[in-house]
């Protein structure tokens, strides 16, 4: 396919996403099934166009004065791929499979920068209804913070120190041009190619041998902030596929005991193969046997550390899933808040005196972060918030103490601050 034909395909897919209110991944898959002549390179290029357009949907629509698939693609080419109006016009020739030629209004829009007076939600490319919430998190910096979320995320790897050290893996993966991450001590980073494609790490021998796991640096950092020692009984209460479980096991050097569980058994399905590949021996997976079953009820009041990687809106992961930010709704936020309160309350019963709850979200919203912590402390006077400085120092990550959340309850990582996905971390100590 020609570059112009790829543009036409991206426009078609974006129009389908808007008309049918469906996830981008589903629309891309359906287009691929209907256009089997498109090779893997074409499909990847079209997907990159679609996702890049969704990253800057609000600002592109503002520039072009429309929210059509065509407007979003044209605006994105100007905004993030830095095409001139002439360069865009050359792609939109109206010839076979190419988009229609630019109108005079479109050319004028592309030739003038009219974003100077745009509101914060346009400059930051997020839904307008979320603006008051991001204002409470970042104030006047919200547009810059969220604009950083529009950039493509790199591929981050966590070196599995149960099997190998970081320097050895850096040499092993030199063909992928890896470099050490800025903060996480066992992290490696691979920049995306110009076309937005990532290397096939999961077919690389280093991955197959369990030397690395794919894990954003921010996720690695919040696991390290949990600061488990080798004698602890740890419960990973929302373990899901096991990313943080594996990181905790490595931090504990396969000593102590970790109990990994999740309310949804389907989310736990990948964890077994991952544990085996990584050589983890100190994890018990506790899967619910049915609705209402509590697989860790025998651990009531016994845990040194309960890790709550809470269900949330995922606003901190928008670099990786730009489609999600345009589909999040107020009702979903309210539901996540209820779930966060419930899982924190459950964690409280599992912690022994002197033990800790590590509360983690991949959200940037205070309602899910500082406010959730304050609500928990109001309901459970036997717990106290640990000071951010103490939390960061204990984990050997003292520099993170400078990245306090707006409410001061925890540490907030963001693409702008730490060049990671967005994460919140707070530590709650049981005092009685």
N, C-alpha and C positions, 0 to 999 in steps of 0.2 A: 504493500500500500504506500502511496505517496504521502508526504507530510500533510498535504491539503486534505486527502481522503481521511486521514486519521483525525484531523480537526472536525470534519463532518460527522464522523462516528461519535466523537466525544460530545458534540452538540446534541446529537440524537439521544444519546444515553442520559445526558443531564436533563433534557426535556422529559424523558420517561420517568426519571427519578422524581421530578417535581409533580408531574401529572398523576403518578400512581402512588406517591408517598411511600416509596420502597427503599430499602437499604441499597447503597451504591454497589455493594458486592453482588447482590442479586441481579441488579440491572446489567452489570458488566457480564455476569455469567450468561444471562439470557441472550445478550447481544452476541456473545461468542458462539453460542450454540446455533444461532440463526445465520452466522457468517463464518462458517467453518473454513473458508478460504483464507481467513486472516491467520497469519503465523504467530508464533509465540512472541516474537519481537514486536509485531503490530499490536497484539493484545496488551502487552506490557506498556507500550508507548501510549496507547489510548487510555489505559487505566491511570497512568501518570497524569495525563491531561485532565481527566475527570477529577481525580483527587486534588490536584493542584488548584483546579477551579473552585472546588468546594472549600479549600483552605482559605481562599480570599473572596468568598461569595459576596459578602456585604460590601466590601470596598469596590469590587468589580461592578456590582449592580449600581453602586453610587456613581461611579465614573461613567458608565454607559447609559444610565437612566432607565434601566430595564432589568428584569430578573430572568430572562429567557436563557436557555442553554447557550445560545449564540453570544449574548451579552456577557455571560460569565466567562466563556472561553476567551473572547476578545479582551476583556478587562484583565484576565489573568495573564495573557501574553504580554500585556503592557506592564502589569504590576510586578510579576515575579520572574518572568523570563526576559524582561527588558527589551522587547521588540519595539521598534519604531512603528509609526503609523504606516510608513511605506513597506516595512517588512511584513506587517500583518496584511496589508492590501495585496502583496504578492502571493500570499497563501490563499486569499479569498478572491480567486480569479473568476469564479463562476463556471469554470471549465469542468469537464467530466469528473465527478466525485468531489469537486472542490466546493467550499461554501460560496454563497452568492457574494458578489462584489460589495465593498463597503458603501454604505449610503453617505451622503454628505454630512449627516448628523453624526454618524458613527466615526467618521474620520475626524470631525471637529472634536468629539469627545476624547479620542485617542491622542490628539495633538495638544490638548490642554490638561494641566494638572489641577483638578478641582477638589482635591482632598483636604486642602488647607483648613477649610471650615467644617469638615465632616465631624459628626459626633463621635464620642469614644467608641461606641459599639461598632461603628463602621471602620474606624482606624484599627481597632483590635480584631475585627472580623468575628463577632460572636452575636448571638440573638439579642435583640434590644431588651427583651424582658429580663435578661440576666444582668443588665447594667447596674442596677442598684446593689446587687449582691457582689459583683466584682468591685464596685466602688467601696463597699465596706471592707473588702479584702486588701485593696491596693491603692485606694484614693485616686489621686491624679495620675498615678503610674499605671493605671489599669490598661490603658490602650497599649502601652509599650509591653507590659507583661503578656497580654494576650496576643499581640502581634508576634511575639517570639514563639508562640504556640503554633503559628501558621507555617513555620519552617519544617522541612522534612526532617524526620528523626534519623539519626545514624543507627547502625547495628552495634549494640553493646553486648559483650560477652563477659561472663564471670568464669574465671579460671577455677577449676575444681582442685583445691589444694589437698584434697584427700589422695589425689593421684599424681600431681605434678605441680611445679612452681610456675610463677608468672613468666619469668624470663624464658623458660624452656618453651612455653606455649607461644610466646611472642616470636621465637625463632621458627617454631613449627608452622605458624600461620603467616610467615613473612610474605608469602605470595598474595595474601589479601591486603597487604599494606596496613597491618594493624598498628595501633599505638596504644600506650597505656592511657587509661582514663585519668581525668584531672584529680579526682578525689578518692574514689573507691580503690583500695589497695590491691584488689585482685581483679580489676576490670581491664578489659581491652576494648578498643573502639575501632570500627570499620566505617569509613565514610561511604555513603551511597554513591553509585555511579551517576554520571550526568543525566542519564535517562531515568533516574529514580529507582533503578533495580538494585536489589541487594544480592550479595553472593550467596550461593547455595550452601550455607554453613552446615545445615543438617545432613548433608551428604559428604561432608569433609571427614577424613579419618580422625581428626582431632575431636570432633563432636561424637562420632560413633564409638570412640574409645573412652568417652566420658571425661575428656580433659576440659571441656568447656560446656557451659549452658548459655543459651541466649537469654539475657536478662538486662534490662535497662540499668544504667548506673544508679539512678535514683532508687530503684527497687533494691539494688545491692546495698546502698547506703542505709535505708531504713531497716534492712535485716541486720546490719552491723550495729545500728543504734539500739537494737534489742539487747545487745551485749550479754548473751548467754555464757555461762561458764561450764566447764566440763563435768560438773557434778550435778547439774540441775535436772529437774523434771520439768519439761516444757510441753505445753499444749498449743498446737497451731490450730486455732478453732475454726478458721475459714481457709483451710489449706488449698482448696481448689486443685489445680494441676501440680502443685508442689514446688513452685519456684522458690519461695521463701523457706519452705521446709528444707530443701536441699542446701540453701545458703546457711541456714542455722546449723545443720548437721556438720558442714565443713568448719564453721566457726567453733563448734564443740569438738572438732577432731574425732568424730565418731564415738565420743564418750557421752555419759549421761543418758537421758532418755527423752525422745520427742514423740508425742502422740499427735498424729496428723488426722484431722477429721474435717468434715464439712456437712452442712445440712442437706446438700444435694449430692447424691452418690455419683451422678454423671460427671460432675466437675472433678471428682477424685480419680476418674478412670486413667488419665495419663500418668499418675504418680508412680505406679508400680514399676513400669519400665524405666522411668527416669531414676528411681532409687537404685535399681539394679545396675544401670549403666554407670552411675556415678560411684558405685561401690559403697553406698551408705548402709551402715549396719545398726544405727542407733535410733531407727524410726519404726514405730508401730502405726500402721494405718488403721483407724477405727471408722468403719463405714456404717451409717445408720441401717438398721434392718427393716425399717418401715417408717411410715409417718408417725411422728411423735416419739420415736425411739431416740434416746440420748446415749450415744456410745461411750461417753466419758463420765457417766454418772458416778462410777466407782472412784473417780479422782477428785471428788468434791473436797475442797479445802486442802488439797495436797500439792498443788502446782507451785513451783518457784516462779514461773513465768508463763503467762498466757498471752499469746500473740493473736491480736484481733485485726486481721487485714480485712476491714469491714466492707460490706457491699456499699457502693456509692455511685454517684452520677458519672464518674470517670472523666470529669472535666480536666484532670491533669494528663490525660492520655490523648488529647485531641491532635497532637502532632502525628500520632500513629493511626488515628481513626477520625479524620476531619469530617466525615459524614455524620458522626454521632452528635456533633455539637448542634446541628440543625434539626435533629430529631428529639433532643431532650425536651421534656415538658414539665411544667410545675407539679403535676400529679406524681411524676416519677421521683422528683426531689422529695416530696412529702413522704412517699413510700420508703425511700432509702433512709430517711431520718428515723422512721419507726423501726426499721430493721437494725439500724446502728444502735439505737437505744436497747433493743432486745438482746443483741449479741453482747453488748457491754455488760448488761445486767447478768447474763448467763456467765460471763467470764468472772464476774465478781465472786460468784459462789465457788469457783474452782481454785481461787488463789489462797494460799496460806498466809498467815501473818508474816510480814516482812517480804512477801512476794510482790510481783509487779504485773500489771497489765500493760502491754505495749499496744497502743492504739494507732492504727495506720489507715490512711485512706489515700486513694489516688485522685483526690479532689482538691480544688483550689477554693472552695466555697466555705466561709466561716460557719454556715449553718451545719455543715457536715463535720467540721473540724473543731474550732474553739468552742462553739456553742454546744456541740455534742459532749465535749469534755466537761464543760461547766454543768450541763444537765446531769451527767453521771455523778459528779461530785455532790450535787445537791441531793440526789437520791441515795447516795452511799457515803455518809459522813465518816465511815471507817477507812476511807481512802484519802490520800493526799497527792497533789500534783508535784512531781519531781521537777526541780529547777532545770531549765534548758541547759545552762552551763554544765551542771552535773551530769546530765544525760549525755551530752556531746563528749565531755572529758572521759567518762567511763568507757565510751566506745572507741576512744582514740581518734575522735573526729572533732576536736575542739573548734576548728574553723566554722563548723556548721552552727555553732551557737550564735553567730551573727545573722543567721537567717530565721529569725523568729517570725511566727505567724502574727497577724495584726492584733490578735487578742492576747498574745504572749503565752498561750497555753502549750505551745509546741514549736517544732521546727517545720518550716515550709520550704520545700525545694521546688524550683520552677525552671523552665528553659532559660529565662532571662538571668536568674540568679546563679544557677548551678549547671546550666547546660544539660539538664536531665529532664525526664518527664516530671510532672507535678506530683508531689507526695507531701503528706502531712504526717508527723510523728509526735506522739505525746506519751509520757510514761506516768503511770498511776500506781502509787505504792500503797499496799494494804498496811495500815498502822495498828489496827486492833483486830 
